[in-house]
Amino acid sequence: MSLRFFEGPAGCGKTTRLFEELEQILETYPLGEHQRVLALTKMHGSRRRMQGRLSALPVLRWRFHCSTVDSFAWRLVRRWRSLARTLSASELGEGNYEQVCSLAGDLLSNDVAGSWVTRAFPVVVIDEMQDSNGGQLGMVRALSASASCIAAADDFQDLNAAEENLAVAWAREIGEVESLTHNHRTSVPGLLAAGSALREGRDVPQYGSGFTVLGACNHNVGASFASKNLTWWSGDGDIAVLTPVRPANSNFVRDLIERVEEKPISDPPVGPHRIRWEESQEDECDRFISDLELPDDPNSQLGAADISLSGTTGPVQGLRGWFEQQQRVAGRASFMAEEIRLQARRIHQRSRAYRRVRDSGVRAMTIHQAKNREFDSVIVLWPYEVAGSPERQRRLLYNAVTRAKRQALVVVQNPNRLTSPPFTGGNP
C-alpha cells in the first residue's frame, strides 16, 4: 500500500520521526478489532528499545507485536508450515536464518498467507532497515505491497556494506522519502566534525571540543589514556568502551582493559576502574550450552539427571521446566543430545531477548553491539585487528564515535596509523 521512509545520519531523530508518523497514521486510521502494529528490527537490543517506545504510545494501547526480523520469519514459517513445505524442498531449522527469511518472504508474497498477515498487522514499522538484506529485504518488500510501512535507515551505518545498500536503494525508489540532517544527539563541535569527516571520507580532526584521537605505542600507554578519561568523566553520565573486536581476538584490547582494572596508573594515580564486558548473545549462549557438558555424539541418549543444571538463571530454569513438561505431558525420560542442545539454544535466546539489561557502570562491548544505542561518553579502542577496507573501517569508527552525546576518546594502537584510513581520507 505505501512506504514512508526516513533516512539520515546517526542522531538525527530517525526513530523519533518513525514513531511520530506511526501516531499520525493511527489517529487517522485507527486499528480495527483484533488488529495490531507489527514492529521489526534486526537486533534484540534495538527490539527492546522499540518495545519501550511502542508501549509508551497512548494511541496504541499495547496493541503491537515487536520482534526481530529473524524471529518473526520463524514464527511465520511455523504458522504456515504446510504451505511452507510446498515452497521449500528442504525442512528448515530455526537456526537457518537466511533460508528461513527467504521462505518467509515467499510466504508473504503468497495471496493467502500474505493477506492473513496484513489483515492482522495493517501497519508495519521497520527500524534500522539498512541491516535488512537477502531474505529479510524480501520480507519487507512483500509486506509493503499490502500494508502501510514506515521505515528508518542510514546506509552509512551498514557495517558490512561492500557496495550500495539494497534496502535503502529500494526504499528511495518506491517510498515517500524524508531526509533528516539536524543532529539531536549532540551539539558538541568536535563530535559533529569527526562524524562529518568520516561520512565524507576526509581527514578526521584529532583534537577538538569533546573529541580526541591518541596513538598508543603499547597497551600500558593506552591504559593510561583510558584510565585518565574514565577518572575525569566519572559521575558525568554513562560511559561505554567500544572496540571493533572482542578481547579474545586482540591482545591490545584485552591487556589494556585488564591494566585499567588492575591497579592505579600514572602520577598522580588514577584508577583502577571496573569495566563490565557485555557478552554477545552468541557467546553467552555458547557458554550456557558448554556448561551443560553434553556429549559430542548428537545421538547420545540422556536423561535430565545426566545434565549439569545447577544455578537459578532464567535459561537454567527454562530448560529444567522443558524437561519436566516433556516428562509430564509425553512421559519422556530420555532425549538425544542434539535435541537438548537445540532446546537449550532456543530457551537461552528467548530468555536473553526479554531480559532487563543493566545500564549502570562502565560497559565494554563491540561496535556492532553498540548499534542504535547512545552514551554520554565513549572510549573507542582501535587495535591492529580491525578488518576490512578503508570504507568499512570508516563506517565502524563512525558508528562508534556517534554513540557519544558529550565526549569521545579514540585510542589507536601505534601512533603511526593515525596517518592512514580511517583517520585520513582516501585509501592507503
Secondary structure as GFF3:
##gff-version 3
##sequence-region A 1 428
A	DSSP	beta_strand	2	7	.	.	.	ID=ss1
A	DSSP	alpha_helix	14	28	.	.	.	ID=ss2
A	DSSP	beta_strand	37	41	.	.	.	ID=ss3
A	DSSP	alpha_helix	44	55	.	.	.	ID=ss4
A	DSSP	beta_strand	64	68	.	.	.	ID=ss5
A	DSSP	alpha_helix	69	79	.	.	.	ID=ss6
A	DSSP	alpha_helix	81	87	.	.	.	ID=ss7
A	DSSP	alpha_helix	97	109	.	.	.	ID=ss8
A	DSSP	alpha_helix	111	120	.	.	.	ID=ss9
A	DSSP	beta_strand	123	126	.	.	.	ID=ss10
A	DSSP	three_ten_helix	129	131	.	.	.	ID=ss11
A	DSSP	alpha_helix	135	144	.	.	.	ID=ss12
A	DSSP	beta_strand	148	153	.	.	.	ID=ss13
A	DSSP	three_ten_helix	155	157	.	.	.	ID=ss14
A	DSSP	alpha_helix	166	174	.	.	.	ID=ss15
A	DSSP	beta_strand	176	179	.	.	.	ID=ss16
A	DSSP	alpha_helix	189	200	.	.	.	ID=ss17
A	DSSP	beta_strand	207	208	.	.	.	ID=ss18
A	DSSP	beta_strand	211	216	.	.	.	ID=ss19
A	DSSP	alpha_helix	219	233	.	.	.	ID=ss20
A	DSSP	beta_strand	239	243	.	.	.	ID=ss21
A	DSSP	three_ten_helix	247	249	.	.	.	ID=ss22
A	DSSP	alpha_helix	251	262	.	.	.	ID=ss23
A	DSSP	beta_strand	275	277	.	.	.	ID=ss24
A	DSSP	alpha_helix	281	291	.	.	.	ID=ss25
A	DSSP	beta_strand	301	302	.	.	.	ID=ss26
A	DSSP	three_ten_helix	304	306	.	.	.	ID=ss27
A	DSSP	alpha_helix	314	330	.	.	.	ID=ss28
A	DSSP	beta_strand	335	336	.	.	.	ID=ss29
A	DSSP	alpha_helix	337	353	.	.	.	ID=ss30
A	DSSP	beta_strand	362	366	.	.	.	ID=ss31
A	DSSP	beta_strand	375	382	.	.	.	ID=ss32
A	DSSP	alpha_helix	390	401	.	.	.	ID=ss33
A	DSSP	beta_strand	404	413	.	.	.	ID=ss34
A	DSSP	three_ten_helix	415	419	.	.	.	ID=ss35
###
